[in-house]
Amino acid sequence: GATVEPFTVEAAARAALGVTGAAAAVAATGSIVLDSRRAGGRTASLLPPVHLCVVRATALHPTPADVLRRLGDGGGTLPPSLVVVTGPSRTGDIEQLLTLGAHGPTALHVVLVVG
């Protein structure tokens, strides 16, 4: 019953779920690292209310420093933008009311693929 549409900003804004891959993941923080060179990655991770990220186990690194060393050692240039995502954005107003997803989705789910 799911509909998969070709990527457009409009389709991402209408979608209930955005699915992306990740350039890397950080074990110490539970974060994913999105690379701006991958088509649709940032848009698909920000516009729908739920973000599902599929990460290969080989892309999992112990710390953020390990991720940056790996990406910097590739011989090529680093992407124009790397975004480290650890969960939905949170903000509180002057009355201390917590709001989730103020700058993106309200939920992040990560699937680690082994093998």
C-alpha positions as CSV (number, residue, x, y, z in Angstrom):
1,G,0.0,0.0,0.0
2,A,3.0,2.3,0.0
3,T,3.6,4.7,-2.9
4,V,7.1,5.5,-3.9
5,E,7.5,8.7,-6.0
6,P,10.4,10.0,-8.0
7,F,12.4,12.5,-6.0
8,T,11.3,16.1,-6.1
9,V,11.2,18.7,-3.3
10,E,7.4,18.7,-3.7
11,A,7.2,14.9,-3.3
12,A,9.4,15.0,-0.2
13,A,7.2,17.7,1.4
14,R,4.1,15.5,0.8
15,A,5.7,12.3,2.0
16,A,5.0,10.7,5.3
17,L,8.4,9.0,5.4
18,G,11.8,10.0,4.0
19,V,14.3,7.2,3.4
20,T,18.0,7.9,3.0
21,G,21.4,6.2,3.3
22,A,24.3,7.7,5.2
23,A,27.9,8.4,4.4
24,A,28.8,7.2,7.9
25,A,27.5,6.5,11.4
26,V,29.0,7.3,14.8
27,A,28.7,4.6,17.5
28,A,29.6,6.9,20.4
29,T,26.7,9.3,19.8
30,G,24.3,7.2,17.8
31,S,24.6,9.8,15.0
32,I,24.3,9.5,11.2
33,V,26.4,11.6,8.8
34,L,24.6,12.8,5.7
35,D,26.7,13.8,2.6
36,S,25.3,16.7,0.5
37,R,26.6,15.1,-2.7
38,R,24.1,12.3,-2.4
39,A,20.9,13.1,-4.4
40,G,18.0,14.0,-2.2
41,G,19.6,13.0,1.0
42,R,19.2,16.2,2.9
43,T,15.8,17.0,1.5
44,A,14.4,13.5,2.1
45,S,15.8,13.7,5.7
46,L,14.3,17.1,6.5
47,L,10.9,17.5,4.9
48,P,8.9,14.3,5.8
49,P,7.8,14.0,9.4
50,V,9.7,10.7,9.8
51,H,13.2,9.9,8.6
52,L,14.4,6.4,8.1
53,C,18.1,6.0,7.5
54,V,19.7,2.7,6.3
55,V,23.4,2.4,7.2
56,R,25.8,-0.4,6.3
57,A,27.7,-1.8,9.3
58,T,30.9,-1.0,7.5
59,A,30.1,2.7,7.7
60,L,29.9,2.6,11.5
61,H,32.8,4.3,13.3
62,P,33.6,4.6,17.0
63,T,33.8,8.5,17.2
64,P,33.1,11.6,15.1
65,A,36.9,12.0,14.7
66,D,37.1,8.5,13.1
67,V,34.4,9.5,10.6
68,L,36.2,12.7,9.6
69,R,39.6,10.9,9.3
70,R,38.0,8.3,7.0
71,L,36.2,10.8,4.8
72,G,39.4,12.9,4.6
73,D,41.6,10.0,3.7
74,G,39.6,9.1,0.6
75,G,41.9,10.9,-1.7
76,G,39.1,13.0,-3.1
77,T,37.7,16.3,-1.7
78,L,35.3,16.4,1.2
79,P,31.7,17.2,0.3
80,P,30.5,20.8,0.5
81,S,28.4,19.9,3.5
82,L,28.3,17.1,6.0
83,V,25.3,17.0,8.4
84,V,25.6,15.0,11.6
85,V,22.1,14.0,12.8
86,T,21.6,12.5,16.3
87,G,17.8,12.7,16.4
88,P,14.9,15.1,15.9
89,S,15.6,18.8,16.6
90,R,14.4,20.1,19.9
91,T,13.6,23.6,21.0
92,G,12.0,25.1,24.0
93,D,10.3,28.5,24.2
94,I,10.4,31.0,27.0
95,E,7.7,29.0,28.9
96,Q,9.9,25.9,28.7
97,L,7.6,24.0,26.3
98,L,9.6,21.4,24.4
99,T,8.9,21.1,20.7
100,L,10.3,18.2,18.7
101,G,11.0,18.5,15.0
102,A,11.1,22.3,14.8
103,H,13.8,22.1,12.1
104,G,13.1,18.7,10.5
105,P,11.3,15.4,11.2
106,T,9.8,14.5,14.6
107,A,11.3,11.0,14.5
108,L,14.5,9.4,13.3
109,H,14.9,5.6,12.8
110,V,18.2,4.0,11.8
111,V,18.5,0.5,10.4
112,L,22.0,-1.0,10.5
113,V,22.6,-3.5,7.8
114,V,25.1,-6.3,8.6
115,G,26.5,-8.4,5.8
